[in-house]
Amino acid sequence: MLRVELAALPPFGGGMDLELFLYLVLGMLALAFVLIVVLFWKVSSLSRRYREFMRGSGGVSLETMLSDILKEQRRIEGLAADNQASLRAIAGTLDTAIRGVGIVRFNAFQNTGSDLSFAVALLDARRNGVVLSSIYGREESRTYAKPVSGGQSSYQLSTEEQEAIRRAAESFRLSP
């Protein structure tokens, strides 16, 4: 049998002896082993976190959660479409509601004390509605109601009634 002693070997590779080379190789192997252990630990940690993520909360899978979210989104989109239709209907109804009010107080007769007579216009967004007038006198008071369509009436309007209609139309134009 051939027996070789380390001391009897010539120097290894240009002045580096074999013993030092073996120590370097062992050191690199130890470092590689440590790196493998660290990487194995990180991979198992990531794998565990991935399984938990895919399982989701309460044992529900991510796919099931996404499916539920999409169903809920479709339901909400349907509700939003219904709400938009309702808003359009409300806007149409609101156009026919009284949106503008104009009041003019005046003194109908010179011999009465103050501005006890008045004209009130109540108009919707299309300037349709009514103008009410009350003429106060010492002996009697009279009240008149005249229909208004498009800001005009088929009846003769006094200056005060026309001013009340103008103020009513202006009041809903200025409102937010």
C-alpha positions in Angstrom: 0.0 0.0 0.0 1.2 3.4 -0.9 1.5 5.7 2.0 2.1 9.4 1.5 3.0 11.8 4.3 1.9 15.4 4.0 5.3 16.6 5.1 6.9 14.7 2.3 4.8 16.4 -0.4 6.2 19.3 -2.3 4.6 22.7 -1.8 1.2 23.0 -3.4 0.6 25.4 -6.3 3.3 28.0 -6.3 4.2 28.3 -2.6 0.9 27.5 -1.0 1.0 24.4 1.1 -1.8 21.9 1.0 -2.8 22.4 4.7 -3.6 26.1 4.1 -5.5 25.2 1.0 -7.6 22.6 2.9 -8.3 25.2 5.6 -9.5 27.7 3.0 -11.7 25.0 1.4 -13.2 24.0 4.8 -13.8 27.7 5.6 -15.7 28.2 2.3 -17.7 25.1 2.9 -18.6 26.2 6.4 -19.7 29.6 5.0 -21.7 27.9 2.3 -23.4 25.7 4.9 -24.3 28.8 7.0 -25.7 30.5 3.9 -27.7 27.4 3.0 -29.2 27.3 6.5 -30.1 31.0 6.4 -31.6 30.7 3.0 -33.6 27.6 4.0 -34.9 29.5 7.0 -36.0 32.4 4.9 -37.6 30.2 2.3 -39.6 28.3 4.9 -40.6 31.6 6.5 -41.8 33.0 3.1 -43.5 29.7 2.3 -45.4 29.8 5.6 -46.4 33.5 5.1 -47.5 32.6 1.5 -49.7 29.8 2.7 -51.3 32.1 5.4 -51.8 34.8 2.7 -53.4 32.4 0.3 -55.6 30.9 3.1 -56.7 34.4 4.1 -58.4 35.3 7.3 -60.7 32.7 8.8 -59.4 30.0 6.5 -60.9 31.6 3.4 -58.7 31.5 0.3 -57.5 34.6 -1.5 -59.4 33.5 -4.6 -62.7 33.3 -2.6 -62.0 36.7 -1.0 -61.4 38.3 -4.4 -64.5 36.6 -5.8 -66.6 38.0 -2.9 -65.0 41.5 -3.4 -66.0 41.4 -7.1 -69.5 40.4 -6.3 -69.8 43.2 -3.8 -68.4 45.7 -6.3 -71.0 44.6 -8.9 -73.8 45.0 -6.3 -72.5 48.5 -5.4 -72.3 49.4 -9.1 -75.9 48.3 -9.5 -76.9 50.5 -6.5 -75.0 53.4 -7.9 -76.9 53.1 -11.2 -80.2 52.9 -9.3 -79.2 56.0 -7.3 -78.4 57.9 -10.5 -81.8 57.0 -11.9 -83.5 58.2 -8.7 -81.5 61.4 -8.7 -82.7 62.1 -12.3 -86.3 61.5 -11.2 -85.9 63.8 -8.2 -84.3 66.5 -10.3 -87.3 66.3 -12.7 -89.6 66.6 -9.7 -87.6 69.4 -8.3 -88.0 71.4 -11.5 -91.7 71.6 -10.8 -91.4 72.5 -7.1 -91.4 76.1 -5.9 -87.8 77.3 -6.2 -88.2 81.0 -6.3 -90.0 83.4 -4.1 -90.2 87.1 -4.7 -92.0 89.6 -2.4 -92.7 93.2 -3.1 -94.4 95.4 -0.5 -95.9 98.7 -1.6 -98.4 101.4 -0.6 -101.4 101.0 -2.9 -103.1 104.3 -1.9 -101.6 107.6 -0.9 -103.9 108.1 2.1 -102.9 104.8 3.9 -100.1 104.7 6.4 -97.4 102.3 5.2 -96.6 99.5 2.8 -99.4 97.2 3.8 -100.1 95.9 0.2 -97.9 93.2 -1.3 -97.3 91.0 -4.3 -95.8 87.5 -3.8 -94.6 85.4 -6.8 -94.0 81.6 -6.3 -92.2 80.1 -9.3 -90.6 76.7 -10.2 -87.4 76.3 -12.3 -89.4 76.8 -15.5 -90.7 80.1 -14.2 -94.2 78.6 -13.8 -96.3 79.3 -10.8 -98.6 81.9 -9.3 -98.4 85.6 -8.2 -100.6 86.6 -5.3 -101.4 90.2 -4.7 -103.1 91.8 -1.7 -104.3 95.4 -2.0 -104.9 97.0 1.4 -107.2 100.0 1.8 -108.8 101.7 4.8 -112.3 100.3 4.1 -111.4 97.0 2.4 -108.7 94.7 1.3 -108.6 92.6 -1.9 -106.6 89.6 -2.8 -105.8 88.4 -6.3 -104.2 85.3 -7.6 -102.8 85.1 -11.2 -101.2 82.1 -12.9 -97.7 82.5 -14.3 -96.3 80.5 -17.2 -92.8 81.1 -18.4 -92.5 84.2 -16.3 -95.7 85.7 -18.0 -99.3 85.8 -17.1 -102.4 85.7 -19.3 -103.8 88.4 -17.0 -102.7 92.0 -16.8 -99.8 92.3 -14.3 -99.2 95.4 -12.2 -95.7 96.8 -11.9 -95.3 95.3 -8.4 -96.5 91.9 -9.6 -93.9 92.0 -12.5 -91.2 93.0 -9.9 -92.2 90.1 -7.6 -91.9 87.6 -10.6 -88.5 89.1 -11.5 -87.3 88.7 -7.9 -88.6 85.1 -7.7 -86.8 84.2 -10.9 -83.6 85.8 -9.7 -83.8 84.1 -6.3 -83.5 80.6 -7.7 -80.9 81.5 -10.1 -78.7 82.8 -7.3 -79.4 79.9 -4.9 -76.6 77.1 -4.7 
